[in-house]
């Protein structure tokens, strides 16, 4: 996947994670995109660890895995905060 694809996937995953778990989190477009990209890495790692799959193409499965990873990061952020 190219860098533009990672950015688009990260933006979608970040938006979905913040939509699933709304709150008064700071950050706008860039933070949401970075959350989704980091979520793609975390979700890909956890997904490959448990056999769900990984983030290697722009598919619905990859978007769901990246959203799950972004959700995990957002949940950990809120527990720490």
DSSP file (Angstrom, degrees, kcal/mol; ACC not computed):
  #  RESIDUE AA STRUCTURE BP1 BP2  ACC     N-H-->O    O-->H-N    N-H-->O    O-->H-N    TCO  KAPPA ALPHA  PHI   PSI    X-CA   Y-CA   Z-CA
    1    1 A X              0   0    0      0, 0.0     2,-0.1     0, 0.0    56,-0.0   0.000 360.0 360.0 360.0 143.2    0.0    0.0    0.0
    2    2 A X     >  -     0   0    0      1,-0.1     4,-2.0     4,-0.0     5,-0.2  -0.309 360.0-102.4 -84.2 172.2    1.2    3.5   -0.8
    3    3 A X  H  > S+     0   0    0      1,-0.2     4,-2.1     2,-0.2     5,-0.1   0.854 121.2  53.5 -65.4 -36.0    1.4    6.4    1.6
    4    4 A X  H  > S+     0   0    0      2,-0.2     4,-2.4     1,-0.2    -1,-0.2   0.888 108.2  50.8 -67.3 -37.7   -1.8    8.0    0.3
    5    5 A X  H  > S+     0   0    0      2,-0.2     4,-2.9     1,-0.2     5,-0.2   0.902 109.4  50.7 -65.8 -41.1   -3.7    4.7    0.9
    6    6 A X  H  X S+     0   0    0     -4,-2.0     4,-2.7     2,-0.2    -2,-0.2   0.893 110.8  49.6 -62.5 -39.2   -2.4    4.5    4.4
    7    7 A X  H  X S+     0   0    0     -4,-2.1     4,-2.4     2,-0.2    -2,-0.2   0.924 113.6  44.8 -66.5 -44.0   -3.5    8.1    5.1
    8    8 A X  H  X S+     0   0    0     -4,-2.4     4,-2.4     2,-0.2    -2,-0.2   0.922 115.3  47.6 -65.7 -44.0   -7.0    7.5    3.6
    9    9 A X  H  X S+     0   0    0     -4,-2.9     4,-2.7     1,-0.2    -2,-0.2   0.911 112.8  49.9 -62.6 -42.0   -7.3    4.2    5.5
   10   10 A X  H  X S+     0   0    0     -4,-2.7     4,-2.7    -5,-0.2    26,-0.2   0.893 109.7  50.5 -63.8 -40.3   -6.1    5.9    8.7
   11   11 A X  H  X S+     0   0    0     -4,-2.4     4,-2.4     2,-0.2     5,-0.2   0.936 112.8  45.9 -63.6 -46.0   -8.6    8.7    8.3
   12   12 A X  H  X S+     0   0    0     -4,-2.4     4,-2.5     2,-0.2    -2,-0.2   0.929 115.2  46.6 -61.8 -45.6  -11.5    6.3    7.8
   13   13 A X  H  X S+     0   0    0     -4,-2.7     4,-2.5     2,-0.2    -2,-0.2   0.902 113.2  49.0 -65.7 -40.8  -10.4    4.1   10.8
   14   14 A X  H  X S+     0   0    0     -4,-2.7     4,-2.3     2,-0.2    -1,-0.2   0.906 112.0  48.4 -64.8 -42.1   -9.9    7.2   13.0
   15   15 A X  H  X S+     0   0    0     -4,-2.4     4,-1.8    -5,-0.2    -2,-0.2   0.925 113.4  47.3 -63.7 -44.7  -13.3    8.6   12.1
   16   16 A X  H  X S+     0   0    0     -4,-2.5     4,-2.4    -5,-0.2    -2,-0.2   0.902 111.7  50.2 -64.7 -40.6  -15.0    5.3   12.7
   17   17 A X  H  X S+     0   0    0     -4,-2.5     4,-2.1     1,-0.2    -1,-0.2   0.912 113.0  45.7 -65.1 -41.6  -13.3    4.8   16.1
   18   18 A X  H  < S+     0   0    0     -4,-2.3    -1,-0.2     1,-0.2    -2,-0.2   0.795 112.4  52.3 -71.2 -26.4  -14.2    8.3   17.3
   19   19 A X  H  < S+     0   0    0     -4,-1.8     3,-0.5    -5,-0.2    -2,-0.2   0.885 111.4  45.8 -73.2 -39.4  -17.8    7.7   16.0
   20   20 A X  H  < S+     0   0    0     -4,-2.4     2,-0.5     1,-0.3    -2,-0.2   0.884 126.0  31.4 -68.5 -38.6  -18.0    4.4   18.0
   21   21 A X  S  < S-     0   0    0     -4,-2.1    -1,-0.3    -5,-0.2    -2,-0.1  -0.704  84.5-173.0-122.4  78.0  -16.5    6.0   21.1
   22   22 A X        +     0   0    0     -3,-0.5     2,-0.3    -2,-0.5    -3,-0.1  -0.296  21.8 126.3 -72.1 157.3  -17.6    9.6   21.2
   23   23 A X        -     0   0    0     -5,-0.1     2,-0.9     2,-0.1    -2,-0.0  -0.974  69.7 -68.6 175.9-175.0  -16.2   12.0   23.7
   24   24 A X        +     0   0    0     -2,-0.3     2,-0.3     2,-0.0    -2,-0.1  -0.419  67.0 155.1 -96.7  57.2  -14.4   15.3   24.3
   25   25 A X        -     0   0    0     -2,-0.9    -2,-0.1     1,-0.1     2,-0.1  -0.630  39.9-125.3 -83.5 142.1  -11.1   14.3   22.8
   26   26 A X        +     0   0    0     -2,-0.3    -1,-0.1     5,-0.0     2,-0.0  -0.289  63.2  75.4 -76.3 169.8   -8.9   16.9   21.5
   27   27 A X        -     0   0    0      4,-0.1     2,-0.1    -2,-0.1    -2,-0.0   0.027  50.6-148.3 105.5 148.0   -7.5   16.8   18.0
   28   28 A X     >  -     0   0    0     -2,-0.0     4,-2.3     0, 0.0     5,-0.2  -0.005  60.6 -30.9-119.8-134.2   -8.9   17.4   14.6
   29   29 A X  H  > S+     0   0    0      1,-0.2     4,-2.0     2,-0.2     5,-0.1   0.893 134.0  45.1 -60.3 -46.4   -8.2   16.1   11.2
   30   30 A X  H  > S+     0   0    0      2,-0.2     4,-2.7     1,-0.2    -1,-0.2   0.918 114.4  46.9 -70.3 -43.8   -4.5   15.3   11.6
   31   31 A X  H  > S+     0   0    0      2,-0.2     4,-2.4     1,-0.2    -1,-0.2   0.890 112.4  51.2 -65.6 -39.1   -4.9   13.7   15.1
   32   32 A X  H  X S+     0   0    0     -4,-2.3     4,-2.0     2,-0.2    -1,-0.2   0.899 111.6  47.7 -64.1 -40.7   -7.8   11.6   13.8
   33   33 A X  H  X S+     0   0    0     -4,-2.0     4,-2.4    -5,-0.2    -2,-0.2   0.925 112.5  48.1 -65.9 -45.0   -5.7   10.4   10.8
   34   34 A X  H  X S+     0   0    0     -4,-2.7     4,-2.6     1,-0.2     5,-0.2   0.874 109.5  54.1 -64.0 -36.4   -2.7    9.6   13.0
   35   35 A X  H  X S+     0   0    0     -4,-2.4     4,-2.2     1,-0.2    -1,-0.2   0.920 110.8  46.2 -60.4 -44.3   -5.0    7.7   15.4
   36   36 A X  H  X S+     0   0    0     -4,-2.0     4,-1.9   -26,-0.2    -2,-0.2   0.885 112.2  49.4 -68.1 -38.9   -6.3    5.6   12.5
   37   37 A X  H  X S+     0   0    0     -4,-2.4     4,-1.7     2,-0.2    -2,-0.2   0.930 114.0  45.4 -66.6 -44.2   -2.8    5.0   11.0
   38   38 A X  H  X S+     0   0    0     -4,-2.6     4,-2.7     1,-0.2     5,-0.2   0.882 111.2  54.8 -63.4 -37.2   -1.5    3.9   14.5
   39   39 A X  H  X S+     0   0    0     -4,-2.2     4,-3.3    -5,-0.2     5,-0.3   0.847 103.5  55.1 -63.8 -33.9   -4.7    1.8   14.8
   40   40 A X  H  X S+     0   0    0     -4,-1.9     4,-2.2     2,-0.2    15,-0.2   0.900 110.4  45.6 -65.8 -39.9   -3.9    0.1   11.6
   41   41 A X  H  X S+     0   0    0     -4,-1.7     4,-2.1     2,-0.2    -2,-0.2   0.944 118.1  42.0 -66.4 -47.4   -0.5   -0.9   12.9
   42   42 A X  H  X S+     0   0    0     -4,-2.7     4,-2.9     2,-0.2     5,-0.3   0.938 117.3  47.1 -65.2 -47.0   -1.9   -2.1   16.3
   43   43 A X  H  X S+     0   0    0     -4,-3.3     4,-2.9     1,-0.2     5,-0.2   0.883 111.9  50.9 -63.1 -38.7   -4.9   -3.8   14.7
   44   44 A X  H  X S+     0   0    0     -4,-2.2     4,-2.0    -5,-0.3    -1,-0.2   0.888 112.8  46.2 -65.1 -39.2   -2.7   -5.5   12.1
   45   45 A X  H  X S+     0   0    0     -4,-2.1     4,-2.0     2,-0.2    -2,-0.2   0.953 117.5  41.6 -67.4 -50.1   -0.4   -6.7   14.8
   46   46 A X  H  X S+     0   0    0     -4,-2.9     4,-2.1     1,-0.2     6,-0.2   0.899 115.2  52.2 -65.0 -40.6   -3.2   -8.0   17.1
   47   47 A X  H  X>S+     0   0    0     -4,-2.9     5,-2.6    -5,-0.3     6,-1.2   0.893 112.1  44.2 -64.1 -40.5   -5.1   -9.4   14.1
   48   48 A X  H  <5S+     0   0    0     -4,-2.0    -1,-0.2     3,-0.2    -2,-0.2   0.824 111.0  55.9 -73.5 -29.6   -2.1  -11.4   12.8
   49   49 A X  H  <5S+     0   0    0     -4,-2.0    -2,-0.2     1,-0.2    -1,-0.2   0.896 117.3  34.0 -66.3 -40.5   -1.4  -12.5   16.4
   50   50 A X  H  <5S-     0   0    0     -4,-2.1    -1,-0.2     3,-0.2    -2,-0.2   0.418 116.5-109.2 -97.0   0.5   -4.8  -14.0   16.8
   51   51 A X  T  <5S+     0   0    0     -4,-0.7    -3,-0.2    -5,-0.2    -4,-0.1   0.673  82.3 122.0  85.0  17.7   -5.3  -15.1   13.2
   52   52 A X  S   <S-     0   0    0     -5,-2.6     2,-0.3     1,-0.3    -4,-0.2   0.778  76.7-101.8 -80.4 -27.0   -7.9  -12.5   12.1
   53   53 A X        -     0   0    0     -6,-1.2    -1,-0.3    -9,-0.1     2,-0.3  -0.807  33.0-100.1 131.6-175.3   -5.8  -11.1    9.3
   54   54 A X        -     0   0    0     -2,-0.3     2,-1.0    -7,-0.2     3,-0.2  -0.842  30.9 -96.9-138.4 175.1   -3.7   -8.1    8.8
   55   55 A X        +     0   0    0     -2,-0.3     3,-0.1   -15,-0.2   -11,-0.1  -0.818  67.2 126.9 -98.6  98.1   -3.8   -4.7    7.1
   56   56 A X        +     0   0    0     -2,-1.0     2,-0.3     1,-0.3    -1,-0.2   0.388  67.4  27.4-133.3  -0.3   -2.2   -5.2    3.7
   57   57 A X  S    S-     0   0    0     -3,-0.2     2,-1.6     2,-0.1    -1,-0.3  -0.965  87.0 -95.4-153.7 165.2   -4.8   -3.9    1.2
   58   58 A X  S    S+     0   0    0     -2,-0.3     2,-0.3    -3,-0.1    -3,-0.0  -0.647  74.2 129.7 -88.5  83.0   -7.6   -1.3    1.1
   59   59 A X  S  > S-     0   0    0     -2,-1.6     4,-2.1     1,-0.1     5,-0.2  -0.779  74.2-102.6-128.2 171.1  -10.5   -3.7    1.9
   60   60 A X  H  > S+     0   0    0     -2,-0.3     4,-2.4     1,-0.2     5,-0.2   0.896 122.3  54.8 -61.7 -40.2  -13.4   -3.8    4.3
   61   61 A X  H  > S+     0   0    0      1,-0.2     4,-2.4     2,-0.2    -1,-0.2   0.915 108.5  47.9 -60.8 -43.4  -11.5   -6.3    6.4
   62   62 A X  H  > S+     0   0    0      2,-0.2     4,-2.7     1,-0.2    -1,-0.2   0.886 110.6  51.5 -65.5 -38.9   -8.5   -3.9    6.7
   63   63 A X  H  X S+     0   0    0     -4,-2.1     4,-2.3     2,-0.2    -2,-0.2   0.910 111.5  47.4 -64.4 -41.7  -10.8   -1.0    7.6
   64   64 A X  H  X S+     0   0    0     -4,-2.4     4,-2.2     2,-0.2    -2,-0.2   0.902 113.4  47.5 -66.9 -40.7  -12.4   -3.1   10.3
   65   65 A X  H  X S+     0   0    0     -4,-2.4     4,-2.1     2,-0.2    -2,-0.2   0.923 113.8  47.4 -65.6 -43.9   -9.1   -4.3   11.7
   66   66 A X  H  X S+     0   0    0     -4,-2.7     4,-2.4     1,-0.2    -2,-0.2   0.876 111.3  51.5 -65.2 -37.5   -7.6   -0.7   11.6
   67   67 A X  H  X S+     0   0    0     -4,-2.3     4,-2.4     2,-0.2    -1,-0.2   0.899 108.7  51.4 -65.6 -40.4  -10.8    0.6   13.3
   68   68 A X  H  X S+     0   0    0     -4,-2.2     4,-2.0     2,-0.2    -2,-0.2   0.904 111.0  47.9 -61.7 -41.6  -10.4   -2.0   16.0
   69   69 A X  H  X S+     0   0    0     -4,-2.1     4,-2.2   -30,-0.2    -2,-0.2   0.902 111.8  49.1 -65.6 -41.2   -6.8   -1.0   16.6
   70   70 A X  H  X S+     0   0    0     -4,-2.4     4,-2.5     1,-0.2    -2,-0.2   0.866 109.4  53.3 -65.4 -35.8   -7.8    2.7   16.7
   71   71 A X  H  X S+     0   0    0     -4,-2.4     4,-2.5     2,-0.2    -2,-0.2   0.900 108.1  50.4 -64.0 -41.4  -10.5    1.8   19.2
   72   72 A X  H  X S+     0   0    0     -4,-2.0     4,-2.5     2,-0.2    -2,-0.2   0.921 111.9  47.4 -62.7 -44.3   -7.9    0.1   21.4
   73   73 A X  H  X S+     0   0    0     -4,-2.2     4,-2.4     2,-0.2    -2,-0.2   0.914 112.9  48.5 -63.8 -42.9   -5.6    3.1   21.3
   74   74 A X  H  X S+     0   0    0     -4,-2.5     4,-2.0     2,-0.2    -2,-0.2   0.887 111.5  50.3 -64.7 -39.1   -8.5    5.4   22.1
   75   75 A X  H  X S+     0   0    0     -4,-2.5     4,-1.9     2,-0.2    -2,-0.2   0.918 111.6  47.5 -65.1 -44.4   -9.6    3.2   25.0
   76   76 A X  H  X S+     0   0    0     -4,-2.5     4,-2.3     1,-0.2     5,-0.2   0.889 110.0  53.8 -64.1 -39.1   -6.1    3.1   26.4
   77   77 A X  H  X S+     0   0    0     -4,-2.4     4,-2.5     1,-0.2    -1,-0.2   0.909 109.6  47.5 -60.4 -42.8   -5.8    6.9   26.0
   78   78 A X  H  < S+     0   0    0     -4,-2.0    -1,-0.2     2,-0.2    -2,-0.2   0.841 110.5  51.4 -71.6 -32.0   -9.0    7.4   28.0
   79   79 A X  H  < S+     0   0    0     -4,-1.9    -1,-0.2     2,-0.2    -2,-0.2   0.902 114.1  43.9 -68.4 -39.3   -7.9    5.0   30.7
   80   80 A X  H  <        0   0    0     -4,-2.3    -2,-0.2     1,-0.2    -1,-0.2   0.889 360.0 360.0 -70.5 -39.9   -4.6    6.9   31.1
   81   81 A X     <        0   0    0     -4,-2.5    -1,-0.2    -5,-0.2    -2,-0.2   0.489 360.0 360.0 -68.7 360.0   -6.2   10.3   31.0
